[in-house]
Amino acid sequence: VLREKVWVDCNVQGVLIGRVVLYWISALLYVGLGSACFQYYQHPDWTLLSHAKVLFSQFWPWLPSAILCLPLVIFDVVRLSHCFAGPIYRLRKHLDELNDDPNCRPLSFRDDDYWQDLAEPIHCLQDELLMLRAELVRLRDLKGGARSEPALAPMTSAPAALDLSQLDMQRVKNPFPPMGASFDPASV
């Protein structure tokens, strides 16, 4: 499937392409220098021009293939990198949306993307955020009735009547289920 964007994450994909080019150049140098050394030890009495002519006659048939292979490998690496750079890009966008509106659509990845299991903890986080926002609205309504201020305004300080001794610290330290574990709504 062709993506709309070729460069999802320029930093990651640029490093991958740089590595491909580096390995391609290294392979060409390895084969070229290895062949030159082998040929020199086979025929040490030849002149430099004779060595160059023989090396060129040996390498010219496969040189176009090696040159044409590089763009194909780069294209494949970029296409493959969409499977892991795309989900992280989508995760970043979803977290921005979630910050603005907790009722946003759930996080989803394409079928062929890697890291499908990242969606479940984000769904848990989104559900937890919605539950906490609803609880905040309920507590504000209990405390002073309906106010003219927005119900979902960010809190600037902790409520004075909050009893922290009742807080489950283990749940606060790790609110997400382990990766791959199924989500149980009753545990929330």
C-alpha positions as CSV (number, residue, x, y, z in Angstrom):
1,V,0.0,0.0,0.0
2,L,1.5,3.3,-1.0
3,R,1.3,6.0,1.7
4,E,0.4,9.6,1.2
5,K,3.6,10.8,2.8
6,V,7.0,9.5,1.8
7,W,8.8,11.0,4.8
8,V,6.9,10.2,8.0
9,D,9.8,10.8,10.3
10,C,12.7,12.4,8.5
11,N,15.2,11.9,11.3
12,V,14.6,8.1,11.6
13,Q,14.2,7.5,7.9
14,G,17.2,9.7,7.0
15,V,19.4,7.7,9.4
16,L,18.2,4.5,7.8
17,I,18.9,5.7,4.3
18,G,22.3,7.0,5.4
19,R,23.1,3.5,6.8
20,V,22.0,1.8,3.5
21,V,24.2,4.1,1.5
22,L,27.1,3.6,3.9
23,Y,26.8,-0.2,3.7
24,W,26.5,-0.1,-0.1
25,I,29.7,2.0,-0.4
26,S,31.4,-0.3,2.0
27,A,30.4,-3.4,0.1
28,L,31.6,-1.8,-3.2
29,L,35.0,-0.8,-1.6
30,Y,35.4,-4.2,0.0
31,V,34.8,-6.1,-3.3
32,G,36.8,-3.6,-5.4
33,L,39.8,-3.4,-3.0
34,G,39.7,-7.2,-2.4
35,S,39.7,-7.9,-6.1
36,A,42.5,-5.4,-6.7
37,C,44.7,-6.9,-4.0
38,F,44.0,-10.4,-5.2
39,Q,44.9,-9.5,-8.8
40,Y,48.0,-7.7,-7.7
41,Y,49.3,-10.7,-5.8
42,Q,48.4,-12.9,-8.8
43,H,50.3,-10.7,-11.3
44,P,52.8,-8.4,-9.4
45,D,54.7,-7.7,-12.6
46,W,51.8,-6.0,-14.4
47,T,51.7,-2.2,-14.7
48,L,49.1,-0.1,-12.9
49,L,47.3,0.6,-16.2
50,S,47.2,-3.2,-17.0
51,H,45.6,-3.9,-13.5
52,A,43.1,-1.1,-14.0
53,K,42.1,-2.4,-17.5
54,V,41.6,-5.9,-16.2
55,L,39.7,-4.8,-13.1
56,F,37.4,-2.6,-15.3
57,S,36.8,-5.5,-17.7
58,Q,35.8,-7.7,-14.7
59,F,33.6,-5.1,-13.0
60,W,31.8,-3.2,-15.7
61,P,29.1,-5.9,-16.3
62,W,27.9,-5.9,-12.8
63,L,28.5,-2.2,-12.0
64,P,25.2,-0.9,-13.5
65,S,23.3,-3.6,-11.5
66,A,25.0,-2.4,-8.3
67,I,24.2,1.2,-9.1
68,L,20.5,0.4,-9.9
69,C,20.2,-1.7,-6.8
70,L,20.8,1.2,-4.4
71,P,17.6,3.1,-5.2
72,L,15.6,-0.1,-4.9
73,V,17.0,-0.9,-1.5
74,I,16.4,2.7,-0.4
75,F,12.8,2.6,-1.6
76,D,12.3,-0.7,0.3
77,V,13.8,0.6,3.5
78,V,11.7,3.7,3.4
79,R,8.6,1.6,2.7
80,L,9.5,-0.8,5.6
81,S,10.2,2.1,7.9
82,H,6.6,3.3,7.4
83,C,5.6,0.3,9.4
84,F,7.3,1.5,12.6
85,A,7.7,5.3,12.0
86,G,4.0,5.6,11.0
87,P,2.6,4.2,14.3
88,I,4.8,6.6,16.3
89,Y,3.7,9.5,14.1
90,R,0.1,8.5,14.6
91,L,0.7,8.0,18.4
92,R,2.2,11.6,18.6
93,K,-0.8,13.0,16.7
94,H,-3.3,11.1,18.9
95,L,-1.6,12.3,22.1
96,D,-2.0,15.9,20.9
97,E,-5.7,15.2,20.1
98,L,-6.1,13.5,23.5
99,N,-4.6,16.5,25.2
100,D,-7.1,18.8,23.5
101,D,-10.1,16.6,23.6
102,P,-10.3,13.3,25.6
103,N,-13.4,12.3,23.6
104,C,-11.4,12.1,20.4
105,R,-11.5,8.9,18.3
106,P,-9.5,5.9,19.6
107,L,-6.0,5.4,18.4
108,S,-5.8,3.0,15.4
109,F,-3.0,1.8,13.3
110,R,-2.9,0.3,9.8
111,D,-3.1,-3.4,9.5
112,D,0.5,-3.9,8.4
113,D,2.0,-1.5,11.0
114,Y,4.3,-2.8,13.7
115,W,3.6,-2.0,17.4
116,Q,-0.1,-2.8,17.3
117,D,0.1,-3.4,21.0
118,L,0.8,0.3,21.7
119,A,-2.9,1.1,21.1
120,E,-4.2,-0.8,24.1
121,P,-2.3,1.2,26.8
122,I,-3.3,4.4,25.1
123,H,-6.9,3.3,25.1
124,C,-6.6,2.6,28.8
125,L,-5.1,6.1,29.3
126,Q,-7.9,7.7,27.3
127,D,-10.6,5.8,29.3
128,E,-8.8,6.8,32.6
129,L,-8.7,10.4,31.5
130,L,-12.4,10.4,30.6
131,M,-13.2,8.8,33.9
132,L,-11.1,11.3,35.8
133,R,-12.7,14.3,33.9
134,A,-16.2,12.9,34.7
135,E,-15.2,12.5,38.4
136,L,-13.8,16.1,38.4
137,V,-17.1,17.4,37.1
138,R,-19.0,15.4,39.6
139,L,-16.9,16.6,42.5
140,R,-17.2,20.2,41.3
141,D,-20.9,19.8,41.1
142,L,-21.0,18.4,44.7
143,K,-18.8,21.1,46.1
144,G,-20.5,24.2,44.8
145,G,-23.2,23.3,42.3
146,A,-23.0,24.2,38.7
147,R,-20.6,27.2,38.1
148,S,-20.2,29.4,35.2
149,E,-16.6,28.3,34.7
150,P,-15.8,25.6,32.2
151,A,-16.2,22.1,33.7
152,L,-13.0,20.8,32.2
153,A,-10.7,23.7,33.0
154,P,-7.3,22.5,34.0
155,M,-6.7,22.3,37.8
156,T,-3.9,24.6,39.0
157,S,-3.6,23.1,42.4
158,A,-4.7,20.0,44.3
159,P,-8.0,20.2,46.1
160,A,-7.6,20.9,49.8
161,A,-10.0,18.1,50.9
162,L,-8.2,15.4,49.0
163,D,-7.1,12.5,51.3
164,L,-3.9,11.1,49.8
165,S,-3.7,8.3,52.4
166,Q,-6.4,6.4,50.6
167,L,-4.5,6.5,47.3
168,D,-3.3,3.2,45.9
169,M,0.3,4.2,45.2
170,Q,1.1,1.0,43.2
171,R,-1.7,2.0,40.8
172,V,-0.4,5.5,40.6
173,K,3.2,4.4,39.8
174,N,2.0,2.0,37.0
175,P,-1.5,2.8,35.7
176,F,-1.1,0.8,32.5
177,P,-1.4,-2.9,32.1
178,P,1.7,-4.7,30.9
179,M,2.2,-4.9,27.2
180,G,0.2,-7.7,25.7
181,A,-2.1,-8.1,28.7
182,S,-5.8,-7.9,28.1
183,F,-7.6,-4.9,29.5
184,D,-10.1,-5.5,32.3
185,P,-12.5,-2.5,32.7
186,A,-13.5,-3.7,36.1
187,S,-10.0,-3.1,37.4
188,V,-10.3,0.6,36.7
